[in-house]
Amino acid sequence: MQYAVADACISMCDDLNDTDGAAKIINPLNAVAMVGIAEAERDAFIVIARYRAS
C-alpha cells in the first residue's frame, strides 16, 4: 500500500470498498470538469447514465 500527504480527507463508511469509495469522489469531479470544458468551448455534451445496483 502507498501513502500520500493530503490537505483534506474524505471520510468513508467502513463497509465501503476502495473502488466504490473512489467512484464517489471521482465521478462528481468528472462531471464538473466536463461542464467546465463545454462552457469554455461554448459547446454542449450529452450524458447517459445507468444505475448499477450493488
mmCIF file of the N, C-alpha and C atoms, coordinates in Angstrom:
data_MODEL
# 
_entry.id   MODEL 
# 
loop_
_atom_site.group_PDB 
_atom_site.id 
_atom_site.type_symbol 
_atom_site.label_atom_id 
_atom_site.label_alt_id 
_atom_site.label_comp_id 
_atom_site.label_asym_id 
_atom_site.label_entity_id 
_atom_site.label_seq_id 
_atom_site.pdbx_PDB_ins_code 
_atom_site.Cartn_x 
_atom_site.Cartn_y 
_atom_site.Cartn_z 
_atom_site.occupancy 
_atom_site.B_iso_or_equiv 
_atom_site.pdbx_formal_charge 
_atom_site.auth_seq_id 
_atom_site.auth_comp_id 
_atom_site.auth_asym_id 
_atom_site.auth_atom_id 
_atom_site.pdbx_PDB_model_num 
ATOM 1   N N  . MET A 1 1  ? 0.853   -1.186 0.000   1.00 0.00 ? 1  MET A N  1 
ATOM 2   C CA . MET A 1 1  ? 0.000   0.000  0.000   1.00 0.00 ? 1  MET A CA 1 
ATOM 3   C C  . MET A 1 1  ? 0.886   1.233  0.000   1.00 0.00 ? 1  MET A C  1 
ATOM 4   N N  . GLN A 1 2  ? 0.466   2.255  -0.759  1.00 0.00 ? 2  GLN A N  1 
ATOM 5   C CA . GLN A 1 2  ? 1.212   3.504  -0.824  1.00 0.00 ? 2  GLN A CA 1 
ATOM 6   C C  . GLN A 1 2  ? 0.457   4.588  -0.077  1.00 0.00 ? 2  GLN A C  1 
ATOM 7   N N  . TYR A 1 3  ? 1.175   5.539  0.444   1.00 0.00 ? 3  TYR A N  1 
ATOM 8   C CA . TYR A 1 3  ? 0.566   6.621  1.202   1.00 0.00 ? 3  TYR A CA 1 
ATOM 9   C C  . TYR A 1 3  ? 0.972   7.959  0.611   1.00 0.00 ? 3  TYR A C  1 
ATOM 10  N N  . ALA A 1 4  ? 0.136   8.967  0.809   1.00 0.00 ? 4  ALA A N  1 
ATOM 11  C CA . ALA A 1 4  ? 0.431   10.321 0.353   1.00 0.00 ? 4  ALA A CA 1 
ATOM 12  C C  . ALA A 1 4  ? -0.050  11.304 1.410   1.00 0.00 ? 4  ALA A C  1 
ATOM 13  N N  . VAL A 1 5  ? 0.591   12.457 1.464   1.00 0.00 ? 5  VAL A N  1 
ATOM 14  C CA . VAL A 1 5  ? 0.177   13.518 2.370   1.00 0.00 ? 5  VAL A CA 1 
ATOM 15  C C  . VAL A 1 5  ? -0.875  14.345 1.651   1.00 0.00 ? 5  VAL A C  1 
ATOM 16  N N  . ALA A 1 6  ? -1.986  14.623 2.326   1.00 0.00 ? 6  ALA A N  1 
ATOM 17  C CA . ALA A 1 6  ? -3.079  15.374 1.712   1.00 0.00 ? 6  ALA A CA 1 
ATOM 18  C C  . ALA A 1 6  ? -3.492  16.528 2.611   1.00 0.00 ? 6  ALA A C  1 
ATOM 19  N N  . ASP A 1 7  ? -4.011  17.580 1.982   1.00 0.00 ? 7  ASP A N  1 
ATOM 20  C CA . ASP A 1 7  ? -4.520  18.727 2.737   1.00 0.00 ? 7  ASP A CA 1 
ATOM 21  C C  . ASP A 1 7  ? -5.934  18.478 3.250   1.00 0.00 ? 7  ASP A C  1 
ATOM 22  N N  . ALA A 1 8  ? -6.637  17.540 2.642   1.00 0.00 ? 8  ALA A N  1 
ATOM 23  C CA . ALA A 1 8  ? -8.022  17.271 3.030   1.00 0.00 ? 8  ALA A CA 1 
ATOM 24  C C  . ALA A 1 8  ? -8.284  15.772 2.966   1.00 0.00 ? 8  ALA A C  1 
ATOM 25  N N  . CYS A 1 9  ? -9.230  15.319 3.737   1.00 0.00 ? 9  CYS A N  1 
ATOM 26  C CA . CYS A 1 9  ? -9.613  13.911 3.741   1.00 0.00 ? 9  CYS A CA 1 
ATOM 27  C C  . CYS A 1 9  ? -11.127 13.804 3.617   1.00 0.00 ? 9  CYS A C  1 
ATOM 28  N N  . ILE A 1 10 ? -11.574 12.731 3.004   1.00 0.00 ? 10 ILE A N  1 
ATOM 29  C CA . ILE A 1 10 ? -12.996 12.457 2.885   1.00 0.00 ? 10 ILE A CA 1 
ATOM 30  C C  . ILE A 1 10 ? -13.261 11.164 3.635   1.00 0.00 ? 10 ILE A C  1 
ATOM 31  N N  . SER A 1 11 ? -14.136 11.227 4.598   1.00 0.00 ? 11 SER A N  1 
ATOM 32  C CA . SER A 1 11 ? -14.453 10.066 5.416   1.00 0.00 ? 11 SER A CA 1 
ATOM 33  C C  . SER A 1 11 ? -15.396 9.133  4.659   1.00 0.00 ? 11 SER A C  1 
ATOM 34  N N  . MET A 1 12 ? -15.109 7.842  4.698   1.00 0.00 ? 12 MET A N  1 
ATOM 35  C CA . MET A 1 12 ? -15.945 6.833  4.047   1.00 0.00 ? 12 MET A CA 1 
ATOM 36  C C  . MET A 1 12 ? -16.412 5.820  5.088   1.00 0.00 ? 12 MET A C  1 
ATOM 37  N N  . CYS A 1 13 ? -17.536 5.185  4.808   1.00 0.00 ? 13 CYS A N  1 
ATOM 38  C CA . CYS A 1 13 ? -18.058 4.135  5.686   1.00 0.00 ? 13 CYS A CA 1 
ATOM 39  C C  . CYS A 1 13 ? -17.092 2.954  5.700   1.00 0.00 ? 13 CYS A C  1 
ATOM 40  N N  . ASP A 1 14 ? -17.013 2.264  6.804   1.00 0.00 ? 14 ASP A N  1 
ATOM 41  C CA . ASP A 1 14 ? -16.124 1.111  6.928   1.00 0.00 ? 14 ASP A CA 1 
ATOM 42  C C  . ASP A 1 14 ? -16.472 -0.019 5.961   1.00 0.00 ? 14 ASP A C  1 
ATOM 43  N N  . ASP A 1 15 ? -17.754 -0.156 5.613   1.00 0.00 ? 15 ASP A N  1 
ATOM 44  C CA . ASP A 1 15 ? -18.157 -1.258 4.737   1.00 0.00 ? 15 ASP A CA 1 
ATOM 45  C C  . ASP A 1 15 ? -18.082 -0.912 3.247   1.00 0.00 ? 15 ASP A C  1 
ATOM 46  N N  . LEU A 1 16 ? -17.569 0.268  2.902   1.00 0.00 ? 16 LEU A N  1 
ATOM 47  C CA . LEU A 1 16 ? -17.432 0.696  1.510   1.00 0.00 ? 16 LEU A CA 1 
ATOM 48  C C  . LEU A 1 16 ? -16.072 0.252  0.979   1.00 0.00 ? 16 LEU A C  1 
ATOM 49  N N  . ASN A 1 17 ? -16.063 -0.481 -0.145  1.00 0.00 ? 17 ASN A N  1 
ATOM 50  C CA . ASN A 1 17 ? -14.769 -0.934 -0.682  1.00 0.00 ? 17 ASN A CA 1 
ATOM 51  C C  . ASN A 1 17 ? -14.060 0.222  -1.393  1.00 0.00 ? 17 ASN A C  1 
ATOM 52  N N  . ASP A 1 18 ? -12.777 0.037  -1.674  1.00 0.00 ? 18 ASP A N  1 
ATOM 53  C CA . ASP A 1 18 ? -11.957 1.100  -2.255  1.00 0.00 ? 18 ASP A CA 1 
ATOM 54  C C  . ASP A 1 18 ? -12.470 1.578  -3.608  1.00 0.00 ? 18 ASP A C  1 
ATOM 55  N N  . THR A 1 19 ? -12.915 0.656  -4.458  1.00 0.00 ? 19 THR A N  1 
ATOM 56  C CA . THR A 1 19 ? -13.394 1.017  -5.791  1.00 0.00 ? 19 THR A CA 1 
ATOM 57  C C  . THR A 1 19 ? -14.622 1.918  -5.718  1.00 0.00 ? 19 THR A C  1 
ATOM 58  N N  . ASP A 1 20 ? -15.605 1.542  -4.911  1.00 0.00 ? 20 ASP A N  1 
ATOM 59  C CA . ASP A 1 20 ? -16.817 2.346  -4.776  1.00 0.00 ? 20 ASP A CA 1 
ATOM 60  C C  . ASP A 1 20 ? -16.523 3.674  -4.080  1.00 0.00 ? 20 ASP A C  1 
ATOM 61  N N  . GLY A 1 21 ? -15.631 3.660  -3.126  1.00 0.00 ? 21 GLY A N  1 
ATOM 62  C CA . GLY A 1 21 ? -15.243 4.898  -2.452  1.00 0.00 ? 21 GLY A CA 1 
ATOM 63  C C  . GLY A 1 21 ? -14.599 5.885  -3.409  1.00 0.00 ? 21 GLY A C  1 
ATOM 64  N N  . ALA A 1 22 ? -13.713 5.391  -4.273  1.00 0.00 ? 22 ALA A N  1 
ATOM 65  C CA . ALA A 1 22 ? -13.062 6.246  -5.266  1.00 0.00 ? 22 ALA A CA 1 
ATOM 66  C C  . ALA A 1 22 ? -14.085 6.790  -6.260  1.00 0.00 ? 22 ALA A C  1 
ATOM 67  N N  . ALA A 1 23 ? -15.036 5.963  -6.659  1.00 0.00 ? 23 ALA A N  1 
ATOM 68  C CA . ALA A 1 23 ? -16.062 6.393  -7.618  1.00 0.00 ? 23 ALA A CA 1 
ATOM 69  C C  . ALA A 1 23 ? -16.914 7.522  -7.049  1.00 0.00 ? 23 ALA A C  1 
ATOM 70  N N  . LYS A 1 24 ? -17.174 7.495  -5.746  1.00 0.00 ? 24 LYS A N  1 
ATOM 71  C CA . LYS A 1 24 ? -17.983 8.543  -5.118  1.00 0.00 ? 24 LYS A CA 1 
ATOM 72  C C  . LYS A 1 24 ? -17.262 9.891  -5.160  1.00 0.00 ? 24 LYS A C  1 
ATOM 73  N N  . ILE A 1 25 ? -15.951 9.880  -5.289  1.00 0.00 ? 25 ILE A N  1 
ATOM 74  C CA . ILE A 1 25 ? -15.178 11.120 -5.364  1.00 0.00 ? 25 ILE A CA 1 
ATOM 75  C C  . ILE A 1 25 ? -14.931 11.516 -6.815  1.00 0.00 ? 25 ILE A C  1 
ATOM 76  N N  . ILE A 1 26 ? -14.468 10.585 -7.630  1.00 0.00 ? 26 ILE A N  1 
ATOM 77  C CA . ILE A 1 26 ? -14.044 10.884 -8.992  1.00 0.00 ? 26 ILE A CA 1 
ATOM 78  C C  . ILE A 1 26 ? -15.213 11.196 -9.916  1.00 0.00 ? 26 ILE A C  1 
ATOM 79  N N  . ASN A 1 27 ? -16.306 10.443 -9.850  1.00 0.00 ? 27 ASN A N  1 
ATOM 80  C CA . ASN A 1 27 ? -17.422 10.669 -10.779 1.00 0.00 ? 27 ASN A CA 1 
ATOM 81  C C  . ASN A 1 27 ? -17.976 12.098 -10.709 1.00 0.00 ? 27 ASN A C  1 
ATOM 82  N N  . PRO A 1 28 ? -18.219 12.655 -9.527  1.00 0.00 ? 28 PRO A N  1 
ATOM 83  C CA . PRO A 1 28 ? -18.694 14.051 -9.491  1.00 0.00 ? 28 PRO A CA 1 
ATOM 84  C C  . PRO A 1 28 ? -17.650 15.032 -10.019 1.00 0.00 ? 28 PRO A C  1 
ATOM 85  N N  . LEU A 1 29 ? -16.365 14.774 -9.767  1.00 0.00 ? 29 LEU A N  1 
ATOM 86  C CA . LEU A 1 29 ? -15.326 15.662 -10.279 1.00 0.00 ? 29 LEU A CA 1 
ATOM 87  C C  . LEU A 1 29 ? -15.262 15.611 -11.803 1.00 0.00 ? 29 LEU A C  1 
ATOM 88  N N  . ASN A 1 30 ? -15.460 14.431 -12.383 1.00 0.00 ? 30 ASN A N  1 
ATOM 89  C CA . ASN A 1 30 ? -15.508 14.316 -13.840 1.00 0.00 ? 30 ASN A CA 1 
ATOM 90  C C  . ASN A 1 30 ? -16.666 15.131 -14.404 1.00 0.00 ? 30 ASN A C  1 
ATOM 91  N N  . ALA A 1 31 ? -17.812 15.069 -13.768 1.00 0.00 ? 31 ALA A N  1 
ATOM 92  C CA . ALA A 1 31 ? -18.970 15.833 -14.233 1.00 0.00 ? 31 ALA A CA 1 
ATOM 93  C C  . ALA A 1 31 ? -18.687 17.333 -14.204 1.00 0.00 ? 31 ALA A C  1 
ATOM 94  N N  . VAL A 1 32 ? -18.088 17.803 -13.135 1.00 0.00 ? 32 VAL A N  1 
ATOM 95  C CA . VAL A 1 32 ? -17.739 19.225 -13.030 1.00 0.00 ? 32 VAL A CA 1 
ATOM 96  C C  . VAL A 1 32 ? -16.762 19.612 -14.138 1.00 0.00 ? 32 VAL A C  1 
ATOM 97  N N  . ALA A 1 33 ? -15.764 18.767 -14.394 1.00 0.00 ? 33 ALA A N  1 
ATOM 98  C CA . ALA A 1 33 ? -14.782 19.050 -15.443 1.00 0.00 ? 33 ALA A CA 1 
ATOM 99  C C  . ALA A 1 33 ? -15.437 19.085 -16.821 1.00 0.00 ? 33 ALA A C  1 
ATOM 100 N N  . MET A 1 34 ? -16.338 18.145 -17.113 1.00 0.00 ? 34 MET A N  1 
ATOM 101 C CA . MET A 1 34 ? -16.997 18.116 -18.426 1.00 0.00 ? 34 MET A CA 1 
ATOM 102 C C  . MET A 1 34 ? -17.837 19.369 -18.648 1.00 0.00 ? 34 MET A C  1 
ATOM 103 N N  . VAL A 1 35 ? -18.546 19.815 -17.633 1.00 0.00 ? 35 VAL A N  1 
ATOM 104 C CA . VAL A 1 35 ? -19.342 21.039 -17.761 1.00 0.00 ? 35 VAL A CA 1 
ATOM 105 C C  . VAL A 1 35 ? -18.415 22.233 -17.989 1.00 0.00 ? 35 VAL A C  1 
ATOM 106 N N  . GLY A 1 36 ? -17.323 22.291 -17.257 1.00 0.00 ? 36 GLY A N  1 
ATOM 107 C CA . GLY A 1 36 ? -16.365 23.391 -17.425 1.00 0.00 ? 36 GLY A CA 1 
ATOM 108 C C  . GLY A 1 36 ? -15.776 23.440 -18.823 1.00 0.00 ? 36 GLY A C  1 
ATOM 109 N N  . ILE A 1 37 ? -15.420 22.279 -19.369 1.00 0.00 ? 37 ILE A N  1 
ATOM 110 C CA . ILE A 1 37 ? -14.873 22.219 -20.733 1.00 0.00 ? 37 ILE A CA 1 
ATOM 111 C C  . ILE A 1 37 ? -15.927 22.649 -21.741 1.00 0.00 ? 37 ILE A C  1 
ATOM 112 N N  . ALA A 1 38 ? -17.151 22.158 -21.595 1.00 0.00 ? 38 ALA A N  1 
ATOM 113 C CA . ALA A 1 38 ? -18.218 22.528 -22.525 1.00 0.00 ? 38 ALA A CA 1 
ATOM 114 C C  . ALA A 1 38 ? -18.493 24.036 -22.471 1.00 0.00 ? 38 ALA A C  1 
ATOM 115 N N  . GLU A 1 39 ? -18.491 24.612 -21.270 1.00 0.00 ? 39 GLU A N  1 
ATOM 116 C CA . GLU A 1 39 ? -18.708 26.056 -21.151 1.00 0.00 ? 39 GLU A CA 1 
ATOM 117 C C  . GLU A 1 39 ? -17.570 26.843 -21.776 1.00 0.00 ? 39 GLU A C  1 
ATOM 118 N N  . ALA A 1 40 ? -16.333 26.414 -21.545 1.00 0.00 ? 40 ALA A N  1 
ATOM 119 C CA . ALA A 1 40 ? -15.174 27.123 -22.082 1.00 0.00 ? 40 ALA A CA 1 
ATOM 120 C C  . ALA A 1 40 ? -15.146 27.075 -23.608 1.00 0.00 ? 40 ALA A C  1 
ATOM 121 N N  . GLU A 1 41 ? -15.566 25.960 -24.170 1.00 0.00 ? 41 GLU A N  1 
ATOM 122 C CA . GLU A 1 41 ? -15.564 25.812 -25.632 1.00 0.00 ? 41 GLU A CA 1 
ATOM 123 C C  . GLU A 1 41 ? -16.892 26.212 -26.247 1.00 0.00 ? 41 GLU A C  1 
ATOM 124 N N  . ARG A 1 42 ? -17.810 26.719 -25.412 1.00 0.00 ? 42 ARG A N  1 
ATOM 125 C CA . ARG A 1 42 ? -19.146 27.110 -25.851 1.00 0.00 ? 42 ARG A CA 1 
ATOM 126 C C  . ARG A 1 42 ? -19.780 25.987 -26.664 1.00 0.00 ? 42 ARG A C  1 
ATOM 127 N N  . ASP A 1 43 ? -19.754 24.813 -26.076 1.00 0.00 ? 43 ASP A N  1 
ATOM 128 C CA . ASP A 1 43 ? -20.244 23.603 -26.714 1.00 0.00 ? 43 ASP A CA 1 
ATOM 129 C C  . ASP A 1 43 ? -21.210 22.903 -25.760 1.00 0.00 ? 43 ASP A C  1 
ATOM 130 N N  . ALA A 1 44 ? -21.710 21.769 -26.157 1.00 0.00 ? 44 ALA A N  1 
ATOM 131 C CA . ALA A 1 44 ? -22.633 21.006 -25.323 1.00 0.00 ? 44 ALA A CA 1 
ATOM 132 C C  . ALA A 1 44 ? -22.218 19.539 -25.320 1.00 0.00 ? 44 ALA A C  1 
ATOM 133 N N  . PHE A 1 45 ? -22.731 18.789 -24.374 1.00 0.00 ? 45 PHE A N  1 
ATOM 134 C CA . PHE A 1 45 ? -22.484 17.353 -24.344 1.00 0.00 ? 45 PHE A CA 1 
ATOM 135 C C  . PHE A 1 45 ? -23.714 16.660 -23.774 1.00 0.00 ? 45 PHE A C  1 
ATOM 136 N N  . ILE A 1 46 ? -23.832 15.393 -24.082 1.00 0.00 ? 46 ILE A N  1 
ATOM 137 C CA . ILE A 1 46 ? -24.952 14.574 -23.601 1.00 0.00 ? 46 ILE A CA 1 
ATOM 138 C C  . ILE A 1 46 ? -24.381 13.495 -22.690 1.00 0.00 ? 46 ILE A C  1 
ATOM 139 N N  . VAL A 1 47 ? -25.006 13.309 -21.538 1.00 0.00 ? 47 VAL A N  1 
ATOM 140 C CA . VAL A 1 47 ? -24.581 12.281 -20.599 1.00 0.00 ? 47 VAL A CA 1 
ATOM 141 C C  . VAL A 1 47 ? -25.705 11.255 -20.485 1.00 0.00 ? 47 VAL A C  1 
ATOM 142 N N  . ILE A 1 48 ? -25.345 10.006 -20.665 1.00 0.00 ? 48 ILE A N  1 
ATOM 143 C CA . ILE A 1 48 ? -26.293 8.922  -20.475 1.00 0.00 ? 48 ILE A CA 1 
ATOM 144 C C  . ILE A 1 48 ? -25.762 8.098  -19.306 1.00 0.00 ? 48 ILE A C  1 
ATOM 145 N N  . ALA A 1 49 ? -26.519 8.041  -18.234 1.00 0.00 ? 49 ALA A N  1 
ATOM 146 C CA . ALA A 1 49 ? -26.073 7.339  -17.032 1.00 0.00 ? 49 ALA A CA 1 
ATOM 147 C C  . ALA A 1 49 ? -26.957 6.133  -16.778 1.00 0.00 ? 49 ALA A C  1 
ATOM 148 N N  . ARG A 1 50 ? -26.352 5.130  -16.211 1.00 0.00 ? 50 ARG A N  1 
ATOM 149 C CA . ARG A 1 50 ? -27.093 3.923  -15.876 1.00 0.00 ? 50 ARG A CA 1 
ATOM 150 C C  . ARG A 1 50 ? -26.766 3.541  -14.436 1.00 0.00 ? 50 ARG A C  1 
ATOM 151 N N  . TYR A 1 51 ? -27.771 3.257  -13.676 1.00 0.00 ? 51 TYR A N  1 
ATOM 152 C CA . TYR A 1 51 ? -27.588 2.873  -12.275 1.00 0.00 ? 51 TYR A CA 1 
ATOM 153 C C  . TYR A 1 51 ? -27.236 1.394  -12.209 1.00 0.00 ? 51 TYR A C  1 
ATOM 154 N N  . ARG A 1 52 ? -26.206 1.081  -11.442 1.00 0.00 ? 52 ARG A N  1 
ATOM 155 C CA . ARG A 1 52 ? -25.797 -0.299 -11.238 1.00 0.00 ? 52 ARG A CA 1 
ATOM 156 C C  . ARG A 1 52 ? -26.024 -0.647 -9.778  1.00 0.00 ? 52 ARG A C  1 
ATOM 157 N N  . ALA A 1 53 ? -26.976 -1.492 -9.503  1.00 0.00 ? 53 ALA A N  1 
ATOM 158 C CA . ALA A 1 53 ? -27.250 -1.897 -8.128  1.00 0.00 ? 53 ALA A CA 1 
ATOM 159 C C  . ALA A 1 53 ? -26.152 -2.830 -7.639  1.00 0.00 ? 53 ALA A C  1 
ATOM 160 N N  . SER A 1 54 ? -25.734 -2.635 -6.415  1.00 0.00 ? 54 SER A N  1 
ATOM 161 C CA . SER A 1 54 ? -24.668 -3.478 -5.847  1.00 0.00 ? 54 SER A CA 1 
ATOM 162 C C  . SER A 1 54 ? -25.214 -4.770 -5.328  1.00 0.00 ? 54 SER A C  1 
# 
